[in-house]
């Protein structure tokens, strides 16, 4: 692993030097960077204490352009397993985007599946714990195609066709996603979506996901609401998730908290086969998770971050306490 990493660094250094020397020509490489997160994880289960060190993420980022209208991005998880039936399992981003005008763009390749909400939209390296809805999906990233219309600055409306996030990647089940990333006011940003998704039994579900961010000076509050509706489900608001996150910034410190409540009414079962309409959060589920923590940025920016966070849920009933370090470094940046 060490030899592979050193070889990779050497190759990337040569490529970076070659691109950097072409300042008067078209620069293909805009950014080459890495980020990583490591944690000392501690937990108590039924009064029994356990702990271990773990590496959470080690990512390679490549961003660039082929022409003024063609851009690309790669994000590769260098510590994630590559599976035989899914050779791109460790690849989050591997796409090319064509922007023929300031209002239209078209993206093809592996990309995030566009589901509204700030928890699922956040980069995984910046999320310390997830709820059941996010955790129980088969995939966040998939090969697909997206068309985006930008009627005004900061307003993007996208239509996306991808494999389903709630079906194995090797299965022919799909998701049709209509997505709005914008704002209503300067203090109210939005990531809203309607998703028609197929599950692993090839049944279709309707998701309405409403992600809301409220930047209020030093305090930022996220409020997500996801409603899931199966065809045949009698009550359209009986299978849902709500998530609230708050971050208060005080100098180099962030004080953070997040909690979520998810429930699915016991009546949401298909009478023909006795199976829950929703396989992500089965009928009869009530899931509560919560936590709080602190982040410290010793350099005053995102390059180095220390964190300590506690979290728990009512399902596993494990008290988790993580102390960790995140670091980001650029090998090359055009800026």
C-alpha positions in Angstrom: 0.0 0.0 0.0 2.8 2.4 0.9 4.7 1.6 -2.4 1.4 2.1 -4.3 0.8 5.4 -2.7 4.3 6.7 -3.3 4.1 5.6 -6.9 0.8 7.4 -7.3 2.2 10.6 -5.8 5.2 10.5 -8.1 3.0 10.1 -11.2 0.7 12.9 -10.1 3.6 15.2 -9.4 5.0 14.7 -12.9 1.5 15.3 -14.4 1.1 18.4 -12.2 4.4 19.9 -13.3 3.6 19.3 -16.9 0.3 21.1 -16.6 1.7 24.0 -14.5 4.3 24.7 -17.3 1.5 25.3 -19.8 0.3 28.6 -18.3 0.0 30.3 -21.7 -1.9 27.4 -23.1 -5.2 25.8 -22.2 -4.8 24.4 -18.6 -6.6 21.1 -18.3 -6.0 20.6 -14.6 -7.7 23.0 -12.3 -7.2 21.2 -9.0 -5.5 18.1 -7.6 -6.0 17.5 -3.9 -6.4 15.0 -1.1 -8.4 14.9 2.1 -8.4 12.4 4.9 -10.2 11.8 8.2 -9.0 9.6 11.1 -10.8 8.9 14.4 -10.3 7.5 17.8 -13.7 5.8 18.3 -15.1 5.0 21.7 -18.4 3.4 22.6 -20.3 1.9 25.5 -22.9 -0.8 24.9 -24.9 -2.1 27.9 -22.2 -0.6 30.2 -19.3 -2.3 28.3 -16.6 0.1 27.0 -14.7 -0.5 23.8 -12.4 1.7 21.7 -10.2 1.6 18.6 -8.4 3.9 16.1 -9.9 3.9 12.6 -9.3 5.6 9.3 -12.6 7.0 8.0 -11.8 8.6 4.6 -8.8 9.1 2.2 -10.0 10.8 -1.0 -8.3 11.9 -4.2 -9.9 14.9 -6.0 -9.2 15.9 -9.6 -11.0 18.8 -11.2 -10.3 20.3 -14.6 -11.6 21.2 -18.1 -11.0 19.9 -21.6 -12.4 23.1 -23.3 -14.1 26.2 -22.0 -17.4 24.3 -22.2 -16.3 20.8 -21.1 -15.3 20.2 -17.5 -14.7 17.1 -15.5 -14.4 15.9 -11.9 -13.0 12.8 -10.2 -13.3 11.8 -6.5 -11.8 8.5 -5.7 -11.9 6.9 -2.2 -8.5 5.4 -1.8 -9.4 3.3 1.2 -12.6 1.8 -0.1 -12.9 -1.7 -1.5 -13.3 -2.2 -5.2 -15.8 -5.0 -5.7 -15.7 -7.5 -8.6 -19.3 -6.9 -9.5 -18.9 -3.2 -9.0 -15.5 -2.0 -10.1 -16.4 1.6 -9.5 -17.5 1.1 -6.0 -14.8 3.3 -4.6 -15.5 6.1 -7.1 -17.9 8.8 -6.0 -17.5 11.3 -8.9 -16.4 10.4 -12.4 -18.2 12.8 -14.7 -17.9 15.2 -17.6 -20.1 18.3 -18.0 -21.0 20.2 -21.1 -22.1 23.8 -20.6 -23.2 25.1 -24.0 -24.5 28.3 -22.4 -24.7 30.1 -19.1 -28.2 28.7 -18.6 -27.8 25.0 -19.6 -25.5 22.2 -18.7 -25.5 18.4 -19.3 -23.6 15.9 -17.1 -22.8 12.3 -17.8 -20.9 9.8 -15.7 -20.9 8.8 -12.1 -22.4 11.5 -9.9 -24.4 12.1 -6.7 -28.0 10.8 -7.0 -30.0 14.0 -6.6 -32.1 13.5 -3.5 -33.0 16.7 -1.6 -31.9 17.4 1.9 -28.6 18.7 3.4 -27.7 15.6 5.3 -27.5 13.4 2.3 -26.1 16.2 0.1 -23.1 16.9 2.4 -19.7 15.4 1.5 -19.4 12.2 3.6 -16.1 13.3 5.1 -18.0 16.2 6.8 -20.8 14.0 8.3 -20.1 12.3 11.6 -23.3 10.3 11.9 -26.3 9.5 9.7 -29.9 8.5 10.2 -31.7 5.4 9.0 -32.9 6.9 5.7 -29.4 7.9 4.6 -27.7 4.8 6.0 -30.1 2.2 4.5 -29.7 3.3 0.9 -27.6 1.0 -1.4 -25.8 3.9 -3.1 -25.4 7.7 -3.0 -23.5 7.9 -6.3 -24.3 6.2 -9.6 -23.6 6.4 -13.3 -26.3 8.5 -15.0 -27.2 11.6 -16.9 -28.4 15.1 -15.8 -29.7 18.1 -17.6 -29.6 21.4 -15.6 -31.3 24.7 -16.3 -30.1 27.8 -14.5 -32.7 30.6 -15.0 -30.8 33.0 -12.6 -27.6 33.1 -10.6 -27.9 30.7 -7.7 -30.9 28.9 -9.1 -30.5 25.4 -10.7 -33.3 23.1 -11.8 -32.1 19.6 -12.8 -33.7 16.5 -14.2 -31.7 13.3 -13.6 -31.9 9.7 -14.7 -29.9 7.2 -12.6 -30.0 3.8 -11.1 -32.1 3.6 -8.0 -30.5 4.5 -4.6 -32.6 1.8 -2.9 -31.7 -1.1 -5.2 -28.4 -2.9 -5.7 -26.1 -1.4 -8.3 -26.2 -4.5 -10.4 -30.0 -4.5 -10.7 -32.0 -2.8 -13.5 -34.0 -0.5 -11.2 -34.0 3.2 -11.8 -34.7 6.7 -10.3 -36.1 9.7 -12.0 -35.1 12.9 -10.1 -36.4 16.4 -10.4 -34.2 18.7 -8.3 -34.1 22.4 -7.3 -31.0 23.9 -5.7 -31.6 27.6 -5.1 -32.8 30.1 -2.5 -36.1 31.8 -1.6 -34.4 34.7 0.3 -30.8 35.4 1.3 -31.4 33.7 4.6 -33.3 30.7 3.1 -31.4 28.3 0.8 -33.1 25.2 -0.6 -32.3 21.7 -1.9 -35.7 20.3 -2.9 -36.5 17.2 -5.0 -39.1 14.9 -6.2 -37.9 11.4 -6.8 -39.7 8.5 -8.4 -37.6 5.5 -7.3 -37.7 1.7 -7.8 -36.9 -0.6 -4.9 -35.2 -4.0 -5.1 -38.6 -5.6 -5.7 -39.1 -3.2 -8.7 -41.9 -1.4 -6.9 -42.1 2.4 -7.4 -42.0 4.9 -4.5 -42.5 8.7 -4.4 -40.1 10.8 -2.4 -40.6 14.5 -1.7 -37.4 15.7 -0.1 -37.3 19.3 1.2 -33.9 20.5 2.4 -33.7 24.0 3.9 -30.7 26.0 5.1 -31.0 29.1 7.2 -27.8 31.2 7.4 -28.3 33.5 10.3 -24.9 35.2 10.8 -22.8 33.0 13.0 -25.6 30.5 13.3 -26.6 28.1 10.5 -29.6 25.9 10.8 -30.5 23.0 8.4 -34.0 21.5 8.4 -34.7 18.5 6.2 -38.1 16.9 5.6 -38.4 13.7 3.5 -41.9 12.2 2.8 -42.0 8.8 1.3 -45.3 7.6 -0.4 -45.9 4.1 -1.8 -48.5 3.5 -4.5 -51.4 2.1 -2.5 -50.4 3.9 0.7 -53.6 5.4 2.3 -52.0 8.2 4.3 -49.5 10.2 2.2 -47.9 11.7 5.3 -47.3 8.6 7.4 -43.8 7.6 6.3 -41.3 10.5 6.8 -38.0 11.7 8.1 -37.2 15.1 9.7 -33.6 16.2 10.5 -32.4 19.4 12.2 -28.8 20.5 12.4 -27.3 23.6 13.9 -23.8 25.0 13.8 -22.7 28.1 15.8 -19.3 29.5 14.7 -17.2 31.3 17.3 -13.9 32.3 15.9 -12.0 29.1 15.1 -14.6 27.0 16.9 -17.9 25.4 15.7 -20.4 24.2 18.2 -22.6 21.6 16.5 -25.7 19.5 17.1 -28.0 17.4 15.0 -31.0 15.2 15.7 -33.5 13.3 13.5 -36.8 11.5 13.9 -38.0 9.0 11.4 -41.2 7.0 11.4 -43.3 4.8 9.2 -46.8 3.9 10.2 -47.5 0.2 10.9 -50.4 0.3 8.4 -48.1 1.0 5.4 -48.0 -2.6 4.3 -49.1 -4.0 0.9 -52.1 -6.2 1.7 -51.4 -8.4 -1.3 -48.0 -9.7 -0.1 -47.6 -8.4 3.5 -44.4 -6.5 2.6 -43.8 -2.9 3.7 -44.2 -0.3 0.9 -41.0 1.2 2.2 -37.9 -1.1 2.5 -35.6 1.7 3.7 -37.6 2.4 6.8 -40.0 -0.6 7.2 -43.6 -0.1 8.4 -43.8 0.1 12.2 -40.4 1.8 12.5 -39.7 4.7 14.8 -36.1 5.9 14.7 -34.6 8.7 16.8 -30.9 9.7 16.6 -29.1 12.7 18.1 -25.7 14.0 19.0 -23.6 17.1 19.6 -20.0 18.0 19.1 -17.3 20.6 18.7 -14.9 21.4 15.8 -11.7 23.4 16.0 -9.8 24.8 13.0 -6.3 25.7 14.3 -5.2 27.3 11.0 -8.4 29.3 10.7 -9.6 27.5 7.5 -10.6 24.0 6.3 -7.1 22.6 5.9 -7.0 21.1 9.4 -10.0 20.3 11.5 -10.2 18.7 14.9 -13.5 17.3 16.2 -15.1 15.7 19.2 -18.6 14.4 18.9 -21.1 12.3 20.8 -24.0 10.5 19.2 -26.6 7.8 19.9 -29.9 6.4 18.6 -32.8 4.5 20.0 -32.2 1.4 17.8 -28.6 0.3 18.5 -28.6 2.0 21.9 -24.8 2.6 21.7 -23.2 5.6 23.2 -20.6 6.7 20.6 -17.8 9.3 21.3 -15.4 10.2 18.5 -12.2 12.3 18.7 -10.8 12.9 15.2 -8.7 14.8 12.8 -9.5 15.9 9.2 -6.8 17.4 6.9 -6.9 18.6 3.3 -4.0 19.5 1.1 -3.7 20.7 -2.5 -1.0 19.2 -4.7 -1.9 21.7 -7.4 -4.5 24.5 -7.8 -4.9 26.8 -10.8 -6.1 29.6 -8.5 
